[in-house]
Amino acid sequence: MQQQNISIGTLVDMYKRGELRLPEIQRHYVWRATRVRDLLDSLYRGYPSGSILMWETDEPVPTRDFAIAQETTAFAGRKLLLDGQQRLTSLTAVLGGASVAVRGRKRPIDILFNLDHDDGPPVGDTEVDSDDPTSMVPDDELADDADEGDASEPGIQERLNRRTFVVASRALAALPNWVSVGEVFRTSNDAVILEKAGIESFKDPRFQKYSDRLKKLRAIKDYQYVVHVLERQMSYEEVTEIFVRVNSLGAKLRSSDLALAQMTSRWPNLIRALEEFQAECEQNWFTIELGQLVRAIVVFATRQCLFRSVASTPIEVLKEGWKQAQEGLRFAINFLRSNAGIEDETLLSSPMFIHALAAVSHVKDNKLTAEEQSRLLHWLLVANARGRYSRGSTETLLNEDLAIIFRTGDIKALIEPVRRQFGRLHIEPTDLMARGANSPLFSLAYLALKAAGAKDWYSGLGLSLTHQGKLHFIQWHHIIPKSLLKDHGYETGEINEIGNMAFITGQTNRRISNKEPSSYLLDVVQKQGELALRSQCVPTIPDLWKTESYRDFLRLRREMLAERMNAFIREKAQLSTTPGAPEGGLSADLNAPEA
């Protein structure tokens, strides 16, 4: 294996000219802007930042496009990038000003550099996770990478000014000490940058400091990466094994990414097939991550969900599993949307539910009796609200349910593991205490209120996650505004409780802002009627709208929400509420008192 040192500037040029290609075993570009910020900070300080792994080959290996468009050339290189895609794509975007294609959108990555940064060690938390945005956003509308904080808020500006790099915002970009990293690399003339920073002459004591820092920033292009190049005579399967081992040891990829790599080495163009199915699901407002599609293949090929069996499973078995998985997943999405009213994946407490539903579709050959439909829906709503796959060993719990489905096909039996896990199935008001937007119960609250006819308080639009136009996107709204509660000394946990959340459009949310509830709720009642509040389970007693009565407000609303949530599950699953129903019957699931 060859080893050489190559500068970032040269690697970025190779990327742009198309000399580097991306093998199909690689995943998409997934870094958030905060990860790019941290990479630049490390390079600026001369910290180690890993190595690059390539394979130069003449084999006709399936490739995929980078997230940044490359130049088209008849002499495209055969150097395949096995490790370093996220870093080189990020650097090409920032240093070259190129837009990155993420989730079907092209956008630049704009990072700001602080000319006046501290000289000490880095300040701030390093980004380690990559989360997906949710369709419903809180009433402080967050940007896609909203990790830096609002520069206009007290204390935030001071904290950000101690950083060397931040994700760009309009507020910070307007300040004299912040400059776009891309702008620095697009020009070698410091005059415009220094002038914006308020430097009017060479005698300014900041002139030399700022000039030296700009020079040091540009020196990132000269940073040398150690590049390992695998030998030409290696086979694609051997290279894939190296890719899996490198990423396993470094814990850089999820197990689903490694399983996918093992599959694609034996199954050319698999990723293209998965992405085509992803696009089909997107048309139905459901986003299924590539890793979940890989898990679906494993579920149908091996009747369990662990990835460790991929390497030993014959490729023909995996291919047949994919055929079955597609039909099962189509049923799952249709059942979620049409039967459960779950419009998209953000209302699921875990994506694992799609595999259980898909397995039911396969085992039952899409022939479910009326009772089986009700029991499956009941299990789904309760297990989702309780967070069946959101705690403990997720894969173990899913395998327990898959074993019931594949071995017995008894849908009724699915509810027992949920009962054992949580002790009871119905929702008590106390379950909502200190539970916020991250609780599985939050989605149930949305579904229950939507089914009760809840509407936006100003426009009258019904609740839906598929509304067109940003003004009409559904957000959660603090009924008693956060700022008012903070001023009265309430704890964060009770301020952000589900009991203080209503669902309205973004435009209405901004219009209400932090108005006194005794004023704006009265206005809602006068213009929309009391039903507008009752359908959102908001107490209609004006005395409870006062900030000083907040805990009494919460207590009553928890009771109203719990009652509505239990009723929603009964009504949706068409459960019997007949007194004296036999133990273990459908009515017992939600109505039986605790032992």
N, C-alpha and C positions, 0 to 999 in steps of 0.2 A: 504494500500500500504506500503510495506516494504521499509526501507531506510538503506543503509549501506555505509561505506567508503571502497573503494577498490583501491589499488595502481595501477599505470600504469603498473608496471612490472607484476603484477598478471593478469590484464586485457589482456595484450599482450599474456601471456602464455595461457589464456583461449581461446583467438582468435586462436592461432596457433594449440592448441590441438583439436579444433573443438567443444569446449564446448559452444561456441556462434554460433548461426545460423542467417541468414539474411532472414527475411520474404519477400515474393514477393512484398509487397507494397513499399519496399524500392527502391530507384533509384540506378543507377550505382555509382561507385566511380568517382568523378568529380573534385577533388581538383587539382589545379596546384601546382607545386613545391614551388612557392612563398607563397602559403597558409600554406604549411607545415613549411616553414621557419619561418613564423610569429607565428605559434602554438608553435614551439620549443622556440622561444624567450619569449613568455608569460610564458611557463612552467619554463624556466630557471630563470625567475625573480619572480616566485611564484605568478603570476597574476591569477585571476579567469579565468577559461576557460570552463564554462558550467558544465552540469551534464550529466549522462548517464541514459537512460531509457531502461529497459528490460521487457520482459514478459515471465515468466516461465509457460509452458503449456504442457499438454499431448494431445492437439488437433492435428490432422493431417493437420497442416497449410502448404500451399505451400511455399517453400523456394527457394532461389536463391543463387548462389555461391558468396562468397566474391571476391574481386579483387586480393586477395592473397590466394594461395592454402593452404588448411588446412590439418592437419593430418587425415588420415582415421582411424576411430575407431568404434568398434561395440557399444560403449557406448557414442555415440555422444549426446551432451547435447540438452535439449529442451528450452534453454534460447534464446529467440529471441531478437535481438538488434533492438530497435525501434528508438533510437536517440543516435548518437555517432559513426556511421559507418565511416564517413570521418576522424574523429580524430583517432579512433583506427586502421584503415587501414594504415593511415599515420605513426603512431607510430610503428606499427608492421614492416612496411617497413624500417623505419630508424633505429630503435633499433635492429631489428633482421636481417637486411641485405637482406630482402626478396624482390623479384621483384613483381611489381604491373601490372596487366593486364588492359591496357587502350586502347580502340579502336583496339582490336585485337592484340596488341603488349605487350610483357612483358618487363618491364624496371625497374631498381632500382630508388629510390629517393635518391639522394646524396646531402646532405646539409653540408656545411663547417662551422666550429666554429673558431672564431677569438680569439686566446689566448691573443692577445694584445688589446682587445676591450676597448672602453671608459667605465667608471663606471657610467656615467649619464643615463638619460632616453633613451629609444630606439630611434635609428636614422633611417630615411627612411620612405617611404610610406608603409602603411599596405595594402596588397592585398585584394580587396573586390569583384572583379568580376572574372568570369571564362569564357574566350573567346575561341571560336574555332579557330584553325589555318585556314588560307586560302590557297587554292591551288597555287595561284600566290603570290610569295613573293617578297619584294622589293630588290633592288640591294645590300643592306647590308643584306646578308643572315642571317636570324635570327634563333636561335635555338628554340626548342619547347617552352621553358620557358624564352625566352630572355627578362628578365625584369631587370636584374642587370646592364647591360651595358658591353661594352668591356673593360676589365681591362687594355688593352694596350693603351687606349685613354687617353690623358692628362686630369687630373681632376677626371676621373672615379676611378682610383686606390685610390686616397685620400678619395673619398666619401665612397667606399666600406670598406676601412680600419676602418671607424668609426662604421660600423655595427658589430653586435655580430654574426649573422648568415647570410649566403648567399647561394643561389643555386650554386652548384659546377660548376666550369669551370676549364679547364686544366691550364690556366694561373694562377688562384688563388691557385689551389691545389699545384702548384710548389713552392709557397712562404712559407717561414719557419713558419710564424705565423698562417697559416691556417691549420686545421686538419679536416679530415672527421669525422662527428658525429658518423657514423656507426662504424668506426675504433675504436673510443673511447669506445663504448659499447661492442665491440667484445674482448677487452683486458682489464685486470685490471692492467697491467704493464705499467707505464708511461714512462719507460726509452726510448723506441724507439721514442715515440712522442716528448719527451723533447729533445732528441738528434737531431731530425730533426729540432726542433725549435732553435737549436744552443746553448742549455744548456750543458755545458761540466763539470760542477761541482756544488756541493751543495752551493758553495759560490757565485754563480751567483745570483745577486739580483732578477732576474726574476724567479728563481727556485721555491720559495715559492708561488709567485703570480700565476704562471702557474699551479702548482700542486693543489692549492686551487680551481682554476677555473675548472680544469678537474674533481675534486671531486664534485663540485657544478653541473656540467653538468651531471655526472652519477646519481646524486640525483634525476634527473627527473623521474627515475624509481620508486622512493618512493613517488612521488606526488600523493595525494589522491583525487580521483574523488568521488563525491557523486553519488551513484547508486540507482535509484528508480526501484523497481521491482513490476510490476503489479500482482494482485492476479490471481491465477490459474483459478478460477471459471468464470472469465470474458470471454465473447464470442469474436470471431474474429472480428465481426462487431463492437462491443463496443470498442475493442482495436484499430481498424482502426479509429474510431471517435476520440479517444484520440490522435492518431498519427497525424491526420489532425489538431486538435485544437492546439496541442503543436507546430507544425511547422507553423501554421497560425499566432499564437501569436508572435513567434520568427522571422517571416518573413524569415525563412531559405530556404523554398522551393518555387518554382514557382507555380502559380495556376494550371499549367498542372500536376505537381507532385502530388498535393493534389487531383485533379480530378482523376488521375490514381489510387491513393490509395482508393478512394471511389468506383471506378469500381472493382478493384481486390478483394475487400472484398466480392463482390457478384459474381465475375466472375473468378474462379480459372484458373490459367495458362494463363491469358490474356497476361502477359508480355512476356511469351515465344512466343506466337503467334505474338506479335508486333515485337519482336527481329528477328523472322524468316522472316518477311516481310522486316525489315530493311536490313537483309543480302541479300535478293533478290534485293533490290534497289541498294545496294553497288556493286553488280555484274554489274550493269548498270551505275556505276560511279556517283551515286546520293546518298548522305547521307541525310537521313531524321531523325531529332532528334525524340526521343520517344515522347516528348511533342507535336510535330506536328502531330504525328499519333493519339495521344489522341484527339487533336483538330479536326482531320478529322472524327473521330467517332462522335464527338459532332455535327459537321456540317451536316453529313448525317442523324443522328438520330433526330436532332431538327431543321434543316434548318437555323441555325444561329451558331455563333462561340464562344459564351460566355460559360465559364465552369460552371457558377453558377447553370445551369440547370441539372447537372449530377446527383446529389443526388435524385432528384424527377423524373428522367426518368427511366421507367421500364427497367430491364436488358435485356429483349428480344428485346426491341426497340434499345438499344445500340448495341446488337449483330448483328441485321440486318443492323444497320448503318455501322458497321465494314465491313460486306460483301460488301456493296455498295462502301464504301470508298476505299477498295483495288483496285477494278476495275477502279474507278475514278482516283486514284493516278497513276496507271499504264499508263492510257491515258496521264495524266499530264506530267509524265516523258518522255514518248515517244514524245509528242508534243514539249516539251522544247528542246529535243535533235535533233529530226529529222526536225521539222518545223522551230524552232527559232535558231537552232545552238547553244543553251545554253548547254554546255557539262556537267556541274555539277552545284551544288547549289551555289557555290561561285560567280557565275555570276548573281545571283538574288539579287536585292536590298532588298528583304524580302522573307522569305520562305512562306509567306501568299499566294503568287501567285498560289502555287500548289492546294490550296483549291478551288479557283475560277475556275481553269481549270478542276479540278476533278468534280466540280458541273456541268459545261457545258457538260462534257462527259455523266453524268447521265441523265440530263434533255433532251439532244438531242439523247440519246440512241446510241451514237457514229455514228450519221448520220448527218453530217454537209455539207451544200451546199458549193460550191466553194466560194461564197461571204462570207458565215459565217466563213469559214476557214481564208480568208483574213482579215476579220474584227477582228477576235479573235487574230490573230497574230499581227495585227497593234496595238490593244489595249495592248497586252502583252509587245511589244517592247517599246511603248511610256510610258506606266505606269511604267514599270521597270526602264527606263532611268530617268524618272521624280521623282522616289521614291514615288510612290503612297502610299505604306504601310510603308514608312520609316519616316514619320513625323506625328504629330498630334495623334489622337486616332486611333491606328491601327485597333483595333477590330471594332470600329464604321464604319470605312471606308470599311473593309471587309464585314461587315454585309450589308452595302449599296449595294455592288456589288452582294452579295449572294441573296439579296431580288430581284434584277433585274433578276438574272438567274433563281431562283426557281419559281418566280411568273409569269414572262413573257417569259422567254427563249429568249429574244431579245438581241442578242449579240451586235447589232449595238448600243444599248442604253448604253453599258458599257463605251463608250468613253466620254459621256457628263459629268459624275462626274469628270473625269480627267481634262477636259477642264475648268470646274468651279474651280477646285482646283488650277490649275496652270496658268490659263488665256490664254495660247496658248500651242500648242503641238509641234511645230517645235523647233529646237535647234538654238539659236543665238550664234555667237562667244563670246559675252559677258557672256553667261551662263558658259563658261569654265574658266572665270577669278577666280583665287585663289581657284579653285576646284582641289582637289587631289585624291589620291587613294581611299579614303573613300566615294567619291561622287558616287551616282548611275550612273552618266554619264561616269564614268571610265569603267564600264563593256560594255557600248554601244560603247565606243571607241575601246575596244579590239575586239568586235564582228564585228564592221564596218571595221577595218583594216584587220582582218582575212579574211573577205569576199572579200576584195580588193586584196587578194593574198599576204599579207605581209609575209615575211619569216625571219628567223634568218639571220643576216648579215654575218656570217662566214660559218656556216654549210649548209645553204640553206634549213633547215627544215621549213616546214610550221608551223603556229601557232596551237597549240593544248594543252589542259590541261591534256591530257592522254598520253603524251610521256613517254616512259620507260627510267629509269635511271636518277639519280639526275643531271647529267651533262646537260641533255636535258630539264629539267623542265623549263617552261616559267616564266620569271621574268620581272618586269618592270625596265626599265633602264633610268637614267637621261641622255638625249642626250647631254646637256651641263652639265658636271659633277658638282655635288654639291659643292665639295671642291673649285673648281675654282670660282663658283658663290659667295660662302661665302667670299672668299678672295677679291672679287670686291664689297662687301657690299650689295649684293641683299638680299631682305627679304625672310624669310623661306617660306612664302605662295607662292610667285612667283617661287621660286626654285623648289618646289614640285608640281607645277601645272601640270595638265594632258597634257597641251601643251608642256611640257618638257619630256614626257614619250614616250618611244618606247618599243616594246615587243620583247625580244630576249631570247636565252637560258642562263641558269646560267653560263655555261662555257664561252660563248662569253662575258657575262657581266663582268666576272672576268678578262678576257683577255684585255678588253677595259679599265677597271678600271677608272682612272681619267685622261686619255690621253686628250690632246688638241683636241677638235672636228675638228678644221681645218686640223688636221693631220689624225685622224682615219676615219672621214667621207670621206675624199678624197680617202683614201685607199679602203673603201667600194665601192665607185663609180668606181674606177679603176678595181676592181676585180669582182664586181657583177653587175655593170651598174647602171645608174640613177634610174631605176625602183625599185631597192632595197630601195631607200629612198622615192620615190614617193608613193609606195604602203603603206608606213608607214606615209604618209602625212608630210614628212620632207622636208622643203624648200631645193632646190638644188642650192641656191645662196651662194657661198663660203663666201662672205662678212658677211652674217648673222650667220655664224658659229662662229664668233669671240665673245668672252665673253662680250666685251664692246657693242656688238650689240644685246644682249640677249633680250631686250624688243621688239625690232623690229622683232626678230625671233619668239617670242611668239605671237605677234600680227598676223603675217602671218599664223603661224601654227594653231592658233585658228580658223581662217577663213577656212583653208583647212580641219580641223577636223570637224567643224560644217557642212560644205558642204557634206563631206563624210558620216557623221552620218545620216543626213536627207535622203541622197540618199540610204543608206543601208536600212532604214526603208521602203522607197517606194518600192525598188526592192524586198526586202524580203517578204513584204506583198502583192506584185504584185498590188500596187496602180496605178490607172490611173493618168497620168500627162497631159491628154488632156486639152487644154485651153478651158475655158467656161464650165467646168464640173459643174453640178448643186450644189448649196450651200448645205452643209451637206453631199455631196458625198465623196467618199474616197479621191479624190485628194484634197478636201478642208481641210482635216485634217492636212496636212503638208505644203501646198502651200499657203493657204489663208493668206494675210497680216494681221498684227495686226490692231485692230480697234483704 
